[in-house]
Amino acid sequence: MLLNQSAAFYGRWPEDRLASVPDVELVAEIARCRRVVELLESRQGAAAGASRGAVDGLKAWIALLGKRIDQPASLPSGAAFA
């Protein structure tokens, strides 16, 4: 179920549209991904093999989404303030 919801999120909001995602949806996606990471890491042997790659990929996605939340859509990226 979590993976289906996450896939639906990515279908609505591919990386090139992340600047338009409402924060509430970003927060929900981050929570889903963190839960999937917890579940994968709780499995025995999750630190090796395919599970490790999935965990690393999810952590990278979480970091990308987190940066989007920290950067309000109203500000251009890299904006300089005098």
Secondary structure, 3 states (H helix, E strand, C coil): CHHHHHHHHHHHCCHHHHHHCCHHHHHHHHHHHHHHHHHHHHCCCCCCHHHHHHHHHHHHHHHHHHHHHHCCCCCCCCCCCC
